[in-house]
Amino acid sequence: MRDAARLAGKITVFASNAYAVDTTDQAAAGRAGQARSLMSRFGAAVAFTDPELVAIGFETLRRWMAQTPELAFMQHYLTAWRSARLTCAPARWSRCWRWPGTPFQPPRAPTAASPPQT
């Protein structure tokens, strides 16, 4: 999934940049629209990831990462995700686990413009 996310991101960037250069280019506008659609479909396809990780639990995930070096790339995500959960009230956990981003993006720090959902 990580490679697919990287590829979809590159497609979106290149298509959007081509359209930004000349907004009257209808072919470029079409490619940019297709790229946005691709990202939406990809997001829908991987939407299960966070709820499944929540169900598995932090300790199990840490054990799997220790046993499987290929999962080491998720360490930053798990750390930020756990920190965000610890700062949220238990009644709001279902919304807080989304705050760090996805396993395929670096964690985001909250800002005044984009605070964690409550």
HELIX and SHEET records of a PDB file:
HELIX    1   1 ARG A    2  VAL A   21  1                                  20    
HELIX    2   2 GLN A   26  ALA A   45  1                                  20    
HELIX    3   3 THR A   49  ILE A   56  1                                   8    
HELIX    4   4 PHE A   58  GLN A   67  1                                  10    
HELIX    5   5 PRO A   69  MET A   74  5                                   6    
HELIX    6   6 GLN A   75  LEU A   86  1                                  12    
HELIX    7   7 PRO A   90  ARG A   92  5                                   3    
HELIX    8   8 TRP A   93  CYS A   96  1                                   4    
END                                                                             
